[in-house]
Amino acid sequence: MNIYEDSNFTITDADRILRNTTVAEDGILTGPRATGALTFCERKEYYKKLRAAVHEQYKPTTVYQHILADRMADCIWRAERYASFEANALTLQIQRQWDNTNELVPKANPGIHALQGWLTMDPIQRKSLQEALKLEERYWRRHRVLAAELRLVQRLHPN
């Protein structure tokens, strides 16, 4: 006897996507209502547009393909977040050092300001940015692997 579901009940792929929204392996939420890649202050509508664009490009048809597409969207989102960390942290440091840089190098160009911002960062900040860049690259690599896997699955099991 199955106490959880009627054994005669068949679950569609759409039902599985809605029911199976968590992935135990890495904790990333997937599925149409997923927001696991978002922080509370990030724009959910941008994430949904990104996710829709990935699904439009790859046109997943099975539960597994939908999960792969969702993970690809999560990877893109996270990679872009790390790129944003770098840009924002460097911008903040450039602003802090703006007057000092102009004293050192009158009429300094943006490259000089960026270099001076980087050089005057606290070593811990600089190390944090280097780690963020590694994470950004890691998510782009993961995205490429997921895209290749999705294309392979679609080629081997066309609908």
Secondary structure by P-SEA (a helix, b strand, c coil): ccccccccccccaaaaaaaacccccccccccccccccccccccaaaaaaaaaaaaaacccccaaaaaaaaaaaaaaaaaaaaaaaaaaaaaaaaaaaaaaaaaacccccaaaaaaaaaaaccaaaaaaaaaaaaaaaaaaaaaaaaaaaaaaaaaaccc
